[in-house]
Amino acid sequence: MTSIFERFLHLWVVLCIIAGILLGKMAPGVAQYLDGLAIYVKGAPVVSIPIAICLFFMMYPIMVKIDFSEVVKAGRSGKPYDICYEGKKTPTGKAFF
């Protein structure tokens, strides 16, 4: 079964493109600021840091094979909180918290 996001992915892409164009027209300073965050070599931009960061966050879940349905389940259960809370009670945990 596909999610709503997957089913309408083409629509999300088009909406993001339109939002990017509108943002560039309404706030051109944002684009200039982001362009300034690039790494330059001999006056030419070589690596755009904002694009590199976005690509990393886009590809990282795929590289480590994160199943987001499991992440949502884990967040809804109390186990992550319980583990952290119990860990704080140990002598080693007290040193870190």
C-alpha positions as CSV (number, residue, x, y, z in Angstrom):
1,M,0.0,0.0,0.0
2,T,1.4,3.4,-0.9
3,S,1.1,6.5,1.2
4,I,-0.5,9.7,0.1
5,F,2.9,11.3,-0.2
6,E,4.1,8.5,-2.6
7,R,0.9,8.5,-4.5
8,F,1.0,12.3,-5.2
9,L,4.8,12.6,-5.4
10,H,4.6,14.3,-8.8
11,L,2.3,16.9,-7.3
12,W,4.6,17.6,-4.4
13,V,7.5,18.1,-6.7
14,V,5.6,20.6,-8.8
15,L,4.4,22.4,-5.7
16,C,7.9,22.7,-4.4
17,I,9.2,24.0,-7.7
18,I,6.5,26.7,-7.7
19,A,7.2,27.6,-4.1
20,G,10.9,27.9,-4.9
21,I,10.2,30.2,-7.8
22,L,7.8,32.3,-5.8
23,L,10.3,32.6,-2.9
24,G,13.0,33.7,-5.4
25,K,10.7,36.4,-6.8
26,M,9.4,37.6,-3.4
27,A,12.6,37.4,-1.4
28,P,15.6,37.6,-3.8
29,G,17.9,38.2,-0.8
30,V,17.4,34.6,0.4
31,A,18.8,33.2,-2.8
32,Q,21.8,35.6,-2.7
33,Y,22.5,34.7,0.9
34,L,22.4,31.0,0.1
35,D,24.7,31.5,-2.9
36,G,27.1,33.2,-0.5
37,L,27.4,30.0,1.5
38,A,29.2,28.2,-1.3
39,I,32.8,27.2,-1.2
40,Y,34.7,29.2,-3.8
41,V,37.9,28.3,-5.6
42,K,39.5,31.0,-7.8
43,G,36.3,33.0,-7.6
44,A,34.0,30.3,-8.9
45,P,31.6,28.4,-6.6
46,V,32.6,24.8,-6.3
47,V,30.3,23.4,-3.6
48,S,27.0,24.8,-2.4
49,I,26.9,24.1,1.3
50,P,23.0,24.4,1.6
51,I,22.6,22.0,-1.3
52,A,25.1,19.5,0.2
53,I,23.3,19.6,3.5
54,C,19.9,19.0,1.9
55,L,21.3,16.1,-0.2
56,F,22.8,14.6,2.9
57,F,19.5,14.6,4.8
58,M,17.7,13.3,1.7
59,M,20.1,10.4,1.1
60,Y,21.0,9.4,4.7
61,P,17.8,7.6,5.6
62,I,18.1,5.6,2.4
63,M,21.8,4.7,3.0
64,V,21.1,3.5,6.5
65,K,17.8,1.9,5.5
66,I,15.6,3.7,8.0
67,D,12.0,2.4,8.0
68,F,10.0,5.5,8.9
69,S,6.9,3.4,9.8
70,E,9.1,1.8,12.6
71,V,10.3,5.3,13.7
72,V,6.8,6.5,14.1
73,K,5.9,3.3,16.0
74,A,8.9,3.8,18.3
75,G,8.0,7.4,19.0
76,R,4.4,6.4,19.9
77,S,5.5,3.7,22.4
78,G,7.0,4.7,25.7
79,K,10.2,2.6,25.3
80,P,12.6,5.2,24.1
81,Y,11.7,7.5,27.0
82,D,11.8,4.6,29.5
83,I,15.3,3.5,28.3
84,C,16.6,7.1,28.6
85,Y,15.0,7.6,32.0
86,E,16.3,4.3,33.4
87,G,19.8,5.0,31.9
88,K,19.9,8.2,33.9
89,K,19.6,6.2,37.1
90,T,22.8,4.2,36.6
91,P,26.2,5.6,37.8
92,T,27.4,5.9,34.3
93,G,24.2,7.6,33.2
94,K,24.5,10.2,35.9
95,A,27.9,11.2,34.6
96,F,26.5,11.9,31.1
97,F,23.2,13.6,32.2
